[in-house]
Structure formats: C-alpha cells, structure tokens
Amino acid sequence: GRVKMSDEEILVCAVHLGENFCLYFAGLECDALCKDKILHRVLRNVNSQLLVVRPDLNVAAFEDVTDQEMKSGNGMHFNIHCYKTTTPSAGLPVAFSIQVDDKSYYMCCEKEYGKMTVRFREGEVPEEIPGESNAIFFKKTFTSCSSRAFKFEYSLEQGMFLAFEEEGCLRKLILKKLSREDEVDETMKISF
C-alpha cells in the first residue's frame, strides 16, 4: 500500500513566476471545479448488485445482473467524472453520467415534495463547474480499513449520502442522512 506520512494530505499547487519574480499560486483562490479524468465503472452495493438506470421509468435501482446482461449492459456502465479540487479533505468531487439508448444522462439531486431525490437528467456533465452544483458528490472511503469501497456525499448537503432503500422488490437509489459521522451504514457502501 501507499505510505502515508501523516493524516494530512499535502496539496501541491502549480506556481508561476510573474514580472518582478512575484509568485502566483494558480487555482488556489477559485472554487471552480475543472474536470480531471473519467473512470468507466459499474457501481455495486453491499450485496454485489449492480446499479441500473432506467430513465424511461425514472428509476435507478440495484439489481442482480447476469454476466451476459452486463456485457450488453444498457444503463449499467457509468462514467465517473473526477474534478480537480483545492480542498481534498472534503473528498474527491465526482459527477456520474451514463449512456442509455444513445442518450447521455447525468445524476443530480432535486427537491421533490420537500424531500431530496436522486434524478437522472438528459444532458452532459459540465467540463467546469464555477461554484456549487447539484450534480457533484464527494467520494470518500467507506471505512478506513476498506479502500475499495466508497460512500458518496452530496456536495450541497453535508451528511447526505447516496444509498439504497428497499421499496417492494426494488432497491432504489436514494439520498440518505447519516445520523452520526462515525456511523457505518451498509446501504451507503458502493464499490466499483
């Protein structure tokens, strides 16, 4: 594994010398997020089910998927857009998009009937996000001992995480509040 010097991650920023050899720190003063890289992944819950998006039904849920279905996998293969950040302690800012039937959809959170709901809207994830966005989530490790599993905190509401809840036979993707910061909630555990 990686050797960590301490709990503090050191942020190194690009600098350039201006006229009269003044130092300028690039990017520290701005909160804008610029896209860094894109990961292509399927998202699994604690039961190894895959997250499947069905925009026509306005639903995203974790389902048991066969290898065959996964190959042709419509609505299962996510693009995870990672953004550069000046505050790494908050987690890595990411946005999720997915192709379904040749259309692009991005994940965002919206208030419906007084409750925050996860939605997939048609369109592309922005290259740059000037300030706040309802499409940004902070990727954090699920627990300090499991580096392969993550939880995703909604950037506009601290303590609200992507999770699933059982609704009949569906395991629907929702936003859920952690009651305590040290609480371990398996419904929020997402692995790639």
C-alpha positions as CSV (number, residue, x, y, z in Angstrom):
1,G,0.0,0.0,0.0
2,R,0.8,3.6,-0.1
3,V,2.9,5.0,2.7
4,K,1.2,8.0,4.3
5,M,3.4,10.5,6.1
6,S,0.6,11.7,8.3
7,D,-3.1,12.1,8.2
8,E,-2.7,15.5,6.4
9,E,-2.6,15.2,2.6
10,I,-0.2,17.8,1.3
11,L,-1.7,19.8,-1.6
12,V,0.9,20.9,-4.2
13,C,-0.2,23.7,-6.5
14,A,1.2,24.9,-9.7
15,V,3.1,28.2,-9.4
16,H,4.3,30.6,-12.0
17,L,6.7,33.5,-11.7
18,G,5.2,36.7,-13.0
19,E,7.0,40.0,-13.7
20,N,9.5,41.1,-11.0
21,F,9.6,37.5,-9.9
22,C,6.3,37.7,-8.0
23,L,4.9,34.3,-7.0
24,Y,1.4,33.5,-8.2
25,F,-0.4,30.4,-6.9
26,A,-2.6,29.1,-9.6
27,G,-6.0,27.8,-8.8
28,L,-6.0,28.3,-5.0
29,E,-8.3,31.2,-4.9
30,C,-11.0,29.8,-7.1
31,D,-13.7,27.3,-6.1
32,A,-14.3,26.3,-9.7
33,L,-14.0,22.6,-10.4
34,C,-12.3,21.5,-13.6
35,K,-12.6,18.0,-15.0
36,D,-9.5,15.9,-14.4
37,K,-10.3,12.4,-15.6
38,I,-13.1,10.0,-16.3
39,L,-13.4,6.5,-14.9
40,H,-15.6,3.9,-16.6
41,R,-17.1,1.6,-13.9
42,V,-20.1,-0.3,-12.8
43,L,-21.4,0.5,-9.3
44,R,-22.1,-2.3,-6.9
45,N,-23.9,-2.3,-3.5
46,V,-23.0,-4.4,-0.4
47,N,-25.0,-7.4,-2.0
48,S,-22.9,-7.2,-5.2
49,Q,-25.9,-6.0,-7.1
50,L,-25.3,-3.5,-10.0
51,L,-26.8,-0.1,-10.2
52,V,-29.1,0.1,-13.2
53,V,-30.6,3.3,-14.6
54,R,-33.9,3.2,-16.4
55,P,-34.6,6.8,-17.5
56,D,-37.9,5.9,-19.2
57,L,-39.2,4.7,-15.8
58,N,-37.5,7.5,-13.9
59,V,-35.8,4.9,-11.7
60,A,-32.3,3.8,-10.7
61,A,-32.0,0.7,-8.6
62,F,-29.5,-2.0,-7.6
63,E,-30.3,-5.3,-9.3
64,D,-29.0,-8.8,-9.7
65,V,-27.4,-8.8,-13.2
66,T,-26.0,-11.8,-15.1
67,D,-22.6,-11.6,-16.9
68,Q,-24.5,-11.7,-20.2
69,E,-26.8,-8.8,-19.3
70,M,-23.8,-6.9,-18.1
71,K,-21.9,-7.3,-21.4
72,S,-24.8,-5.7,-23.3
73,G,-25.4,-3.7,-20.2
74,N,-27.7,-0.8,-21.0
75,G,-27.8,1.7,-18.2
76,M,-25.1,0.0,-16.1
77,H,-21.8,1.4,-17.3
78,F,-21.2,4.7,-15.6
79,N,-18.8,7.5,-16.5
80,I,-17.4,8.9,-13.2
81,H,-16.1,12.4,-13.9
82,C,-13.4,13.3,-11.4
83,Y,-12.7,17.0,-10.8
84,K,-9.6,18.7,-9.5
85,T,-10.1,20.1,-6.0
86,T,-8.4,22.6,-3.8
87,T,-10.0,21.0,-0.6
88,P,-9.0,17.3,-0.8
89,S,-10.1,16.7,2.8
90,A,-13.8,17.0,1.8
91,G,-13.3,14.1,-0.6
92,L,-12.8,13.9,-4.4
93,P,-15.5,15.8,-6.3
94,V,-17.2,13.5,-8.8
95,A,-20.2,13.5,-11.1
96,F,-21.9,10.5,-12.7
97,S,-23.2,10.1,-16.2
98,I,-24.5,7.2,-18.2
99,Q,-25.4,6.4,-21.8
100,V,-28.8,4.8,-22.3
101,D,-30.1,4.2,-25.9
102,D,-27.6,6.7,-27.3
103,K,-28.6,9.4,-24.9
104,S,-26.5,10.8,-22.2
105,Y,-27.9,11.3,-18.7
106,Y,-26.2,12.8,-15.6
107,M,-27.1,12.1,-11.9
108,C,-28.2,15.0,-9.8
109,C,-30.3,15.7,-6.7
110,E,-33.5,17.7,-6.7
111,K,-36.1,18.5,-4.0
112,E,-39.4,16.9,-4.7
113,Y,-42.3,17.1,-2.3
114,G,-39.9,18.5,0.3
115,K,-37.6,15.5,0.0
116,M,-34.2,15.3,-1.7
117,T,-34.4,12.8,-4.6
118,V,-31.8,11.3,-6.9
119,R,-32.7,12.0,-10.6
120,F,-31.0,11.3,-14.0
121,R,-31.4,14.3,-16.3
122,E,-30.7,14.2,-20.0
123,G,-27.6,16.1,-20.9
124,E,-23.8,16.2,-20.4
125,V,-21.8,16.8,-17.2
126,P,-20.1,20.2,-17.4
127,E,-16.4,20.4,-18.1
128,E,-16.1,23.1,-15.5
129,I,-18.3,23.9,-12.6
130,P,-18.0,27.5,-11.5
131,G,-19.3,27.1,-7.9
132,E,-21.9,24.7,-6.5
133,S,-23.6,22.0,-8.4
134,N,-26.4,19.6,-7.6
135,A,-24.5,17.0,-9.8
136,I,-21.4,16.9,-7.6
137,F,-20.7,14.2,-4.9
138,F,-17.7,13.8,-2.7
139,K,-16.1,10.4,-3.0
140,K,-14.9,9.2,0.4
141,T,-13.5,5.8,1.5
142,F,-16.3,3.8,3.2
143,T,-14.2,2.9,6.2
144,S,-10.5,3.4,6.9
145,C,-9.9,-0.3,6.5
146,S,-11.7,-0.9,3.2
147,S,-10.1,1.2,0.5
148,R,-12.0,-0.5,-2.3
149,A,-15.5,0.6,-1.1
150,F,-16.7,4.2,-1.1
151,K,-19.5,6.4,0.0
152,F,-20.6,9.4,-1.9
153,E,-21.7,12.6,0.0
154,Y,-24.0,15.1,-1.8
155,S,-21.9,18.3,-2.2
156,L,-24.7,20.6,-1.3
157,E,-25.9,18.9,1.9
158,Q,-23.3,17.7,4.4
159,G,-24.2,14.3,5.9
160,M,-26.4,13.2,2.9
161,F,-25.1,10.2,1.0
162,L,-26.1,8.0,-1.9
163,A,-27.7,4.8,-0.6
164,F,-30.4,2.3,-1.4
165,E,-33.7,1.6,0.2
166,E,-35.9,-1.4,-0.3
167,E,-39.2,-0.5,-1.9
168,G,-41.2,-3.6,-2.6
169,C,-38.7,-5.7,-4.6
170,L,-36.7,-2.7,-5.7
171,R,-33.5,-1.5,-4.1
172,K,-33.9,2.1,-5.1
173,L,-31.1,4.7,-5.3
174,I,-31.8,7.4,-2.7
175,L,-30.1,10.2,-0.7
176,K,-29.9,9.3,3.0
177,K,-28.8,11.2,6.0
178,L,-26.1,9.8,8.3
179,S,-27.3,10.2,11.9
180,R,-23.7,10.4,13.2
181,E,-20.5,11.0,11.5
182,D,-18.9,7.7,12.8
183,E,-22.0,5.6,11.9
184,V,-21.3,2.8,9.4
185,D,-24.4,2.3,7.2
186,E,-24.0,-0.6,4.8
187,T,-26.7,0.8,2.4
188,M,-24.3,3.6,1.6
189,K,-21.4,1.2,0.6
190,I,-20.6,1.4,-3.1
191,S,-17.8,-0.4,-4.8
192,F,-16.5,-0.3,-8.3
